[in-house]
Amino acid sequence: MNSKNILEHFSELADPQEDNERHKLIDIITIVLCASICGAEKWDDIETFGRAKESWFQRYLELPHGISSHDTLARVFVLLDPEQFSRCFLSWIQAINPRHEQEIINIDGKTLRHSHGEGKSAIHMISAWANKAGLTLGQVKTDEKSNEITAIPELLDLLELHGCIVTIDAMGTQKEIAQSICEGGAEYVLALKGNQGTLNEDVELYFQDAQEQDFSSAAFD
């Protein structure tokens, strides 16, 4: 799907509202996306943005009862299927991605602050950041940092990697991950640590040999 139209990418998203005649789901999705892009972070801010731009939104959306309240916006997003929304969102992001030549995609994991408590472990997100495009191409949630090894291949499968250079820290330096990147038509830059045994030693010897030959082309044959 190459269209950049939000409606087309979110058309299969199930509407959790019992009465969807009052506020159309696609209207809510569009307002939230636009407000978030413009820097709104809280539901109150998103409502304020929507009301400030209501005349502009009316050119593209139905808005049968105007802009939704912040309570309605929050309630609808809580009820949405997160996996289904993620697929729709990623599809849209891929469509609007300007696709720079040899885009560098950084795969990185971050633990969300204040996401733990009352017996619940903190949420750890694996994200793919496109440097030249300046946007996040996708995210996968894990419960533990140690789960990055299984989450990274899942995230890679969601991305269009052809012609890109993928960078990952030492956690992602795995044969299967490197193979997945190559199969996607991309190249990779992976970090190495001393605890990665013989692989780290082999790479050090490889560069030592190259240095002794003044990094001539023969050193890399």
Backbone as CSV, one residue per row, in Angstrom:
resi,resn,N_x,N_y,N_z,CA_x,CA_y,CA_z,C_x,C_y,C_z
1,MET,0.846,-1.182,0.000,0.000,0.000,0.000,0.890,1.243,0.000
2,ASN,0.880,1.983,-1.094,1.743,3.149,-1.225,1.058,4.467,-0.864
3,SER,-0.261,4.446,-0.727,-0.987,5.664,-0.434,-0.588,6.235,0.930
4,LYS,-0.514,7.569,1.000,-0.207,8.232,2.261,-1.475,8.619,3.016
5,ASN,-2.632,8.224,2.483,-3.917,8.556,3.090,-4.106,7.776,4.389
6,ILE,-4.298,8.486,5.499,-4.451,7.845,6.804,-5.630,6.883,6.798
7,LEU,-6.730,7.282,6.150,-7.937,6.458,6.120,-7.652,5.062,5.576
8,GLU,-6.886,4.978,4.508,-6.611,3.688,3.885,-5.800,2.773,4.789
9,HIS,-4.873,3.329,5.531,-4.013,2.499,6.372,-4.693,2.074,7.664
10,PHE,-5.678,2.831,8.126,-6.358,2.502,9.376,-7.777,1.977,9.148
11,SER,-8.118,1.676,7.902,-9.485,1.248,7.589,-9.851,-0.087,8.235
12,GLU,-8.855,-0.949,8.500,-9.130,-2.260,9.077,-9.068,-2.257,10.600
13,LEU,-8.791,-1.103,11.199,-8.716,-1.019,12.649,-10.120,-1.101,13.249
14,ALA,-10.328,-2.074,14.140,-11.652,-2.287,14.736,-12.027,-1.116,15.644
15,ASP,-13.258,-0.633,15.496,-13.759,0.484,16.299,-14.317,-0.054,17.617
16,PRO,-13.735,0.306,18.755,-14.211,-0.207,20.048,-15.431,0.533,20.585
17,GLN,-15.879,1.578,19.904,-17.005,2.368,20.380,-18.320,1.675,20.049
18,GLU,-19.193,1.598,21.042,-20.509,1.007,20.805,-21.337,1.910,19.898
19,ASP,-21.248,3.208,20.114,-21.967,4.170,19.282,-20.939,4.977,18.493
20,ASN,-20.622,4.477,17.283,-19.585,5.155,16.490,-20.165,6.223,15.570
21,GLU,-21.440,6.553,15.789,-22.047,7.600,14.977,-21.723,8.984,15.534
22,ARG,-21.408,9.035,16.811,-21.135,10.332,17.417,-19.743,10.838,17.025
23,HIS,-18.738,9.977,17.178,-17.378,10.350,16.807,-16.761,9.219,15.995
24,LYS,-16.451,9.484,14.735,-15.869,8.490,13.859,-14.459,8.133,14.330
25,LEU,-14.154,6.835,14.307,-12.832,6.401,14.747,-11.727,7.031,13.913
26,ILE,-11.922,7.091,12.603,-10.874,7.653,11.750,-10.663,9.134,12.041
27,ASP,-11.727,9.838,12.459,-11.582,11.245,12.851,-10.691,11.357,14.085
28,ILE,-10.944,10.487,15.061,-10.158,10.495,16.291,-8.697,10.169,16.002
29,ILE,-8.469,9.124,15.196,-7.103,8.713,14.859,-6.359,9.858,14.177
30,THR,-7.020,10.502,13.218,-6.373,11.581,12.459,-6.017,12.755,13.350
31,ILE,-6.926,13.144,14.220,-6.682,14.278,15.124,-5.513,13.961,16.063
32,VAL,-5.496,12.754,16.606,-4.435,12.367,17.544,-3.081,12.324,16.837
33,LEU,-3.045,11.778,15.631,-1.786,11.720,14.883,-1.258,13.117,14.575
34,CYS,-2.137,13.978,14.081,-1.716,15.341,13.723,-1.259,16.116,14.950
35,ALA,-1.995,15.985,16.038,-1.632,16.698,17.255,-0.302,16.198,17.810
36,SER,-0.086,14.891,17.765,1.158,14.311,18.273,2.347,14.764,17.448
37,ILE,2.173,14.815,16.137,3.250,15.280,15.258,3.616,16.721,15.581
38,CYS,2.622,17.496,15.976,2.849,18.916,16.285,3.283,19.151,17.727
39,GLY,3.529,18.073,18.469,4.106,18.215,19.801,3.173,18.023,20.969
40,ALA,1.901,17.754,20.728,0.970,17.524,21.836,1.283,16.189,22.502
41,GLU,1.344,16.178,23.831,1.708,14.966,24.551,0.591,14.436,25.444
42,LYS,-0.266,15.322,25.951,-1.342,14.910,26.841,-2.676,15.009,26.111
43,TRP,-3.664,14.250,26.631,-4.972,14.240,25.982,-5.609,15.626,25.988
44,ASP,-5.381,16.391,27.060,-5.904,17.757,27.089,-5.298,18.590,25.963
45,ASP,-3.988,18.404,25.747,-3.302,19.151,24.694,-3.840,18.767,23.316
46,ILE,-4.127,17.475,23.143,-4.641,17.008,21.849,-6.029,17.591,21.578
47,GLU,-6.872,17.625,22.625,-8.192,18.238,22.454,-8.061,19.714,22.106
48,THR,-7.182,20.415,22.809,-6.973,21.846,22.553,-6.498,22.071,21.125
49,PHE,-5.583,21.223,20.672,-5.090,21.332,19.297,-6.227,21.114,18.297
50,GLY,-7.027,20.071,18.565,-8.133,19.766,17.666,-9.123,20.910,17.549
51,ARG,-9.450,21.536,18.669,-10.415,22.648,18.648,-9.808,23.875,17.973
52,ALA,-8.510,24.083,18.148,-7.856,25.224,17.508,-7.813,25.060,15.990
53,LYS,-7.758,23.801,15.528,-7.655,23.514,14.092,-8.953,22.911,13.535
54,GLU,-10.055,23.101,14.257,-11.305,22.438,13.868,-11.746,22.806,12.457
55,SER,-11.647,24.055,12.076,-12.079,24.459,10.738,-11.236,23.775,9.664
56,TRP,-9.966,23.553,9.961,-9.090,22.868,8.995,-9.442,21.390,8.925
57,PHE,-9.687,20.758,10.088,-10.048,19.339,10.110,-11.372,19.093,9.387
58,GLN,-12.288,20.055,9.445,-13.596,19.885,8.802,-13.486,19.758,7.284
59,ARG,-12.372,20.173,6.727,-12.171,20.045,5.276,-11.897,18.600,4.873
60,TYR,-11.476,17.766,5.841,-11.061,16.402,5.514,-11.818,15.329,6.300
61,LEU,-12.402,15.697,7.432,-13.064,14.721,8.291,-14.554,15.005,8.397
62,GLU,-15.317,14.001,8.811,-16.766,14.181,8.961,-17.111,14.999,10.209
63,LEU,-16.519,14.661,11.352,-16.739,15.372,12.611,-18.234,15.649,12.853
64,PRO,-19.071,14.598,12.925,-20.521,14.808,13.091,-20.889,15.563,14.363
65,HIS,-20.060,15.471,15.390,-20.316,16.201,16.638,-19.078,16.978,17.074
66,GLY,-18.345,17.473,16.110,-17.186,18.302,16.421,-16.002,17.507,16.938
67,ILE,-15.110,18.185,17.630,-13.903,17.574,18.165,-14.226,16.796,19.441
68,SER,-13.700,15.593,19.545,-13.939,14.770,20.739,-13.280,15.397,21.962
69,SER,-13.864,15.147,23.126,-13.259,15.605,24.377,-12.017,14.774,24.674
70,HIS,-11.174,15.296,25.557,-9.957,14.555,25.900,-10.295,13.227,26.577
71,ASP,-11.409,13.173,27.318,-11.821,11.917,27.958,-12.183,10.866,26.907
72,THR,-12.893,11.306,25.865,-13.268,10.386,24.790,-12.034,9.891,24.043
73,LEU,-11.130,10.792,23.740,-9.897,10.413,23.042,-9.137,9.362,23.841
74,ALA,-8.972,9.603,25.124,-8.231,8.676,25.978,-8.942,7.335,26.067
75,ARG,-10.260,7.353,26.239,-11.022,6.117,26.382,-10.926,5.260,25.132
76,VAL,-11.039,5.874,23.960,-10.979,5.132,22.701,-9.610,4.473,22.527
77,PHE,-8.550,5.202,22.838,-7.215,4.636,22.650,-6.918,3.522,23.652
78,VAL,-7.495,3.614,24.844,-7.329,2.533,25.811,-7.990,1.252,25.306
79,LEU,-9.106,1.403,24.597,-9.872,0.247,24.132,-9.369,-0.347,22.822
80,LEU,-8.534,0.382,22.099,-8.027,-0.124,20.822,-7.154,-1.356,21.017
81,ASP,-7.174,-2.255,20.041,-6.275,-3.403,20.032,-4.870,-2.886,19.726
82,PRO,-3.932,-2.953,20.678,-2.611,-2.350,20.471,-1.831,-2.959,19.308
83,GLU,-1.936,-4.275,19.121,-1.202,-4.919,18.026,-1.775,-4.506,16.677
84,GLN,-3.102,-4.443,16.593,-3.742,-4.046,15.343,-3.428,-2.594,15.017
85,PHE,-3.459,-1.727,16.036,-3.115,-0.319,15.822,-1.662,-0.197,15.373
86,SER,-0.779,-0.968,15.996,0.640,-0.909,15.652,0.868,-1.276,14.194
87,ARG,0.160,-2.296,13.714,0.306,-2.707,12.307,-0.168,-1.603,11.368
88,CYS,-1.290,-0.993,11.684,-1.823,0.087,10.851,-0.883,1.290,10.857
89,PHE,-0.398,1.626,12.043,0.493,2.777,12.187,1.787,2.552,11.423
90,LEU,2.351,1.346,11.536,3.601,1.048,10.839,3.402,1.096,9.329
91,SER,2.259,0.603,8.872,1.960,0.646,7.443,1.936,2.083,6.942
92,TRP,1.348,2.966,7.723,1.274,4.395,7.346,2.662,5.035,7.377
93,ILE,3.431,4.734,8.416,4.779,5.292,8.539,5.647,4.867,7.355
94,GLN,5.541,3.596,6.974,6.325,3.109,5.840,5.940,3.860,4.562
95,ALA,4.663,4.227,4.446,4.191,4.911,3.240,4.699,6.349,3.174
96,ILE,4.801,7.019,4.331,5.230,8.421,4.317,6.740,8.567,4.440
97,ASN,7.425,7.449,4.682,8.882,7.486,4.797,9.491,7.941,3.469
98,PRO,10.281,9.012,3.458,10.852,9.516,2.198,11.888,8.609,1.565
99,ARG,12.340,7.558,2.272,13.251,6.560,1.723,14.519,7.179,1.133
100,HIS,15.361,7.687,1.997,16.644,8.224,1.567,17.588,7.085,1.166
101,GLU,18.457,7.370,0.207,19.426,6.378,-0.231,20.389,6.058,0.902
102,GLN,20.646,4.761,1.087,21.516,4.272,2.161,21.125,4.867,3.517
103,GLU,19.852,4.814,3.801,19.340,5.252,5.096,20.000,4.435,6.213
104,ILE,20.377,5.102,7.284,20.941,4.420,8.452,19.831,4.229,9.477
105,ILE,19.563,2.976,9.805,18.510,2.639,10.747,19.138,2.137,12.038
106,ASN,18.912,2.865,13.121,19.448,2.477,14.429,18.409,1.655,15.185
107,ILE,18.777,0.435,15.553,17.920,-0.391,16.393,18.411,-0.244,17.831
108,ASP,17.523,0.201,18.715,17.958,0.480,20.079,16.837,0.171,21.056
109,GLY,17.221,-0.202,22.262,16.244,-0.507,23.297,16.260,0.519,24.410
110,LYS,15.079,0.895,24.882,14.950,1.861,25.974,13.880,1.369,26.953
111,THR,14.163,1.538,28.234,13.172,1.236,29.258,12.369,2.501,29.546
112,LEU,11.052,2.398,29.468,10.187,3.561,29.675,10.133,3.925,31.164
113,ARG,10.423,5.163,31.461,10.386,5.618,32.845,8.964,5.569,33.407
114,HIS,8.850,5.259,34.677,7.576,5.237,35.402,6.599,4.201,34.830
115,SER,7.121,3.191,34.110,6.223,2.189,33.529,6.118,0.931,34.394
116,HIS,6.726,0.957,35.575,6.667,-0.204,36.463,5.952,0.173,37.751
117,GLY,5.604,-0.851,38.508,4.949,-0.596,39.797,3.877,-1.613,40.091
118,GLU,3.636,-1.850,41.379,2.597,-2.773,41.852,2.707,-4.134,41.171
119,GLY,3.913,-4.689,41.215,4.129,-6.027,40.673,4.295,-6.092,39.172
120,LYS,4.224,-4.964,38.494,4.373,-4.946,37.033,5.782,-4.495,36.675
121,SER,6.439,-5.277,35.829,7.793,-4.923,35.417,7.761,-3.745,34.450
122,ALA,8.873,-3.046,34.365,8.960,-1.887,33.476,8.852,-2.322,32.013
123,ILE,8.298,-1.454,31.190,8.152,-1.737,29.764,9.450,-1.379,29.052
124,HIS,9.939,-2.315,28.256,11.160,-2.086,27.476,10.777,-2.084,26.004
125,MET,11.134,-1.025,25.288,10.780,-0.882,23.883,12.013,-1.007,22.991
126,ILE,11.870,-1.752,21.909,12.894,-1.820,20.873,12.403,-0.973,19.712
127,SER,13.177,0.034,19.341,12.744,0.975,18.310,13.708,0.987,17.132
128,ALA,13.171,1.328,15.965,13.979,1.499,14.755,13.891,2.962,14.338
129,TRP,15.020,3.666,14.404,15.063,5.091,14.099,15.792,5.316,12.776
130,ALA,15.128,5.976,11.820,15.727,6.314,10.526,16.386,7.682,10.634
131,ASN,17.716,7.723,10.537,18.459,8.957,10.785,18.142,10.052,9.783
132,LYS,18.218,9.749,8.500,18.029,10.779,7.482,16.576,11.240,7.407
133,ALA,15.662,10.307,7.548,14.237,10.664,7.509,13.810,11.360,8.793
134,GLY,14.511,11.079,9.896,14.182,11.703,11.162,12.887,11.211,11.775
135,LEU,12.629,9.885,11.672,11.408,9.354,12.257,11.607,7.915,12.730
136,THR,10.750,7.508,13.647,10.760,6.139,14.143,9.937,5.275,13.198
137,LEU,10.544,4.214,12.679,9.868,3.369,11.699,9.023,2.286,12.351
138,GLY,9.329,1.949,13.577,8.559,0.904,14.238,9.080,0.623,15.626
139,GLN,8.247,-0.026,16.455,8.616,-0.375,17.821,8.028,-1.727,18.186
140,VAL,8.734,-2.445,19.055,8.248,-3.702,19.602,8.459,-3.660,21.103
141,LYS,7.444,-4.050,21.858,7.533,-4.017,23.315,8.025,-5.350,23.859
142,THR,8.925,-5.285,24.863,9.371,-6.475,25.575,9.238,-6.195,27.074
143,ASP,9.196,-7.271,27.858,9.076,-7.105,29.304,10.429,-6.975,29.987
144,GLU,11.456,-7.485,29.351,12.786,-7.462,29.937,13.805,-7.073,28.883
145,LYS,14.906,-6.423,29.307,15.974,-6.045,28.382,16.583,-7.279,27.737
146,SER,16.628,-8.391,28.497,17.222,-9.616,27.977,16.441,-10.186,26.797
147,ASN,15.179,-9.749,26.639,14.349,-10.245,25.545,14.631,-9.535,24.225
148,GLU,15.588,-8.596,24.210,15.910,-7.875,22.986,16.309,-8.835,21.866
149,ILE,17.001,-9.914,22.204,17.496,-10.841,21.190,16.344,-11.435,20.390
150,THR,15.215,-11.692,21.042,14.055,-12.242,20.325,13.195,-11.144,19.723
151,ALA,13.223,-9.950,20.315,12.381,-8.858,19.823,12.959,-8.199,18.572
152,ILE,14.293,-8.139,18.464,14.920,-7.477,17.313,14.528,-8.131,15.993
153,PRO,14.597,-9.470,15.850,14.155,-10.089,14.591,12.692,-9.791,14.273
154,GLU,11.859,-9.729,15.313,10.440,-9.413,15.109,10.282,-8.018,14.528
155,LEU,11.073,-7.072,15.037,11.016,-5.698,14.532,11.565,-5.621,13.113
156,LEU,12.659,-6.307,12.851,13.259,-6.295,11.509,12.290,-6.813,10.462
157,ASP,11.498,-7.819,10.830,10.532,-8.401,9.886,9.464,-7.391,9.478
158,LEU,9.248,-6.362,10.300,8.217,-5.365,10.005,8.716,-4.256,9.084
159,LEU,10.041,-4.175,8.886,10.629,-3.036,8.201,11.022,-3.344,6.762
160,GLU,11.021,-2.302,5.947,11.549,-2.374,4.585,13.006,-1.940,4.659
161,LEU,13.923,-2.910,4.577,15.337,-2.644,4.843,16.188,-2.486,3.598
162,HIS,15.665,-2.793,2.447,16.489,-2.850,1.239,17.256,-1.543,1.014
163,GLY,18.583,-1.678,0.868,19.432,-0.522,0.602,19.837,0.261,1.831
164,CYS,19.412,-0.192,3.012,19.713,0.538,4.257,20.935,-0.054,4.962
165,ILE,21.420,0.675,5.941,22.484,0.198,6.825,21.898,0.148,8.229
166,VAL,21.886,-1.035,8.834,21.279,-1.238,10.142,22.367,-1.305,11.212
167,THR,22.231,-0.495,12.259,23.180,-0.526,13.364,22.479,-1.034,14.624
168,ILE,23.180,-1.893,15.366,22.651,-2.463,16.609,23.799,-2.584,17.607
169,ASP,23.496,-2.424,18.888,24.539,-2.578,19.895,24.862,-4.060,20.100
170,ALA,25.741,-4.344,21.057,26.261,-5.702,21.219,25.180,-6.736,21.520
171,MET,24.068,-6.317,22.114,22.995,-7.256,22.413,22.466,-7.924,21.143
172,GLY,22.488,-7.192,20.046,21.944,-7.718,18.789,22.967,-8.382,17.886
173,THR,24.185,-8.569,18.379,25.218,-9.199,17.556,25.034,-10.708,17.602
174,GLN,24.125,-11.180,16.764,23.785,-12.600,16.673,23.779,-13.011,15.202
175,LYS,24.165,-14.249,14.931,24.236,-14.734,13.549,22.875,-14.627,12.865
176,GLU,21.827,-15.022,13.601,20.490,-15.020,12.996,20.048,-13.596,12.640
177,ILE,20.387,-12.630,13.505,20.007,-11.248,13.251,20.764,-10.701,12.047
178,ALA,22.061,-10.980,11.974,22.863,-10.535,10.829,22.334,-11.140,9.532
179,GLN,21.967,-12.414,9.582,21.436,-13.079,8.385,20.108,-12.465,7.962
180,SER,19.266,-12.130,8.953,17.967,-11.525,8.652,18.140,-10.177,7.961
181,ILE,19.115,-9.398,8.401,19.384,-8.098,7.790,19.842,-8.271,6.343
182,CYS,20.734,-9.218,6.130,21.237,-9.472,4.766,20.120,-9.959,3.852
183,GLU,19.252,-10.811,4.358,18.133,-11.314,3.556,17.169,-10.190,3.189
184,GLY,17.154,-9.125,4.002,16.307,-7.978,3.713,16.942,-7.005,2.737
185,GLY,18.126,-7.352,2.232,18.797,-6.507,1.249,19.528,-5.331,1.854
186,ALA,19.868,-5.430,3.144,20.552,-4.334,3.835,21.944,-4.765,4.283
187,GLU,22.715,-3.800,4.751,24.008,-4.072,5.352,23.912,-3.760,6.844
188,TYR,24.900,-4.213,7.614,24.811,-4.010,9.060,26.133,-3.548,9.652
189,VAL,26.019,-2.824,10.783,27.155,-2.455,11.628,26.765,-2.889,13.035
190,LEU,27.447,-3.928,13.547,27.112,-4.489,14.850,28.260,-4.287,15.827
191,ALA,27.924,-4.041,17.064,28.947,-3.823,18.091,29.423,-5.157,18.654
192,LEU,30.672,-5.176,19.118,31.245,-6.371,19.727,31.783,-6.032,21.106
193,LYS,31.661,-6.996,22.026,32.234,-6.855,23.360,33.147,-8.038,23.648
194,GLY,34.003,-7.864,24.630,34.950,-8.912,24.969,34.309,-10.208,25.407
195,ASN,33.066,-10.136,25.924,32.415,-11.361,26.381,31.833,-12.186,25.232
196,GLN,32.025,-11.717,24.002,31.551,-12.485,22.847,32.675,-13.333,22.253
197,GLY,33.547,-13.765,23.145,34.531,-14.811,22.919,35.305,-14.775,21.630
198,THR,35.267,-15.900,20.923,36.099,-16.079,19.731,35.756,-15.085,18.626
199,LEU,34.496,-14.668,18.534,34.121,-13.714,17.491,34.867,-12.404,17.689
200,ASN,34.932,-11.917,18.908,35.655,-10.682,19.199,37.141,-10.835,18.872
201,GLU,37.731,-11.975,19.233,39.141,-12.223,18.954,39.397,-12.290,17.448
202,ASP,38.496,-12.949,16.717,38.659,-13.069,15.260,38.650,-11.704,14.588
203,VAL,37.747,-10.832,15.031,37.648,-9.508,14.432,38.900,-8.685,14.751
204,GLU,39.387,-8.785,15.987,40.603,-8.066,16.356,41.789,-8.522,15.505
205,LEU,41.931,-9.842,15.315,43.024,-10.373,14.489,42.877,-9.924,13.039
206,TYR,41.628,-9.873,12.566,41.364,-9.445,11.189,41.872,-8.031,10.954
207,PHE,41.574,-7.141,11.895,42.005,-5.758,11.742,43.505,-5.588,12.005
208,GLN,44.067,-6.417,12.877,45.508,-6.370,13.088,46.254,-6.727,11.803
209,ASP,45.767,-7.789,11.128,46.383,-8.194,9.863,46.248,-7.090,8.827
210,ALA,45.083,-6.457,8.786,44.862,-5.384,7.808,45.784,-4.207,8.094
211,GLN,45.956,-3.886,9.388,46.831,-2.765,9.750,48.277,-3.049,9.367
212,GLU,48.697,-4.296,9.568,50.082,-4.653,9.208,50.314,-4.540,7.719
213,GLN,49.253,-4.654,6.920,49.373,-4.517,5.464,48.929,-3.146,4.990
214,ASP,48.924,-2.180,5.922,48.541,-0.802,5.608,47.154,-0.701,4.990
215,PHE,46.271,-1.584,5.408,44.882,-1.595,4.951,44.780,-1.632,3.421
216,SER,45.696,-2.371,2.791,45.634,-2.542,1.328,44.466,-3.458,1.007
217,SER,44.039,-3.441,-0.245,42.900,-4.257,-0.663,43.160,-5.737,-0.437
218,ALA,44.451,-6.144,-0.522,44.784,-7.563,-0.336,44.489,-8.013,1.085
219,ALA,44.522,-7.076,2.022,44.300,-7.430,3.425,42.862,-7.875,3.666
220,PHE,41.954,-7.491,2.800,40.543,-7.813,2.990,40.052,-8.911,2.058
221,ASP,40.967,-9.518,1.317,40.576,-10.610,0.426,40.297,-11.873,1.218
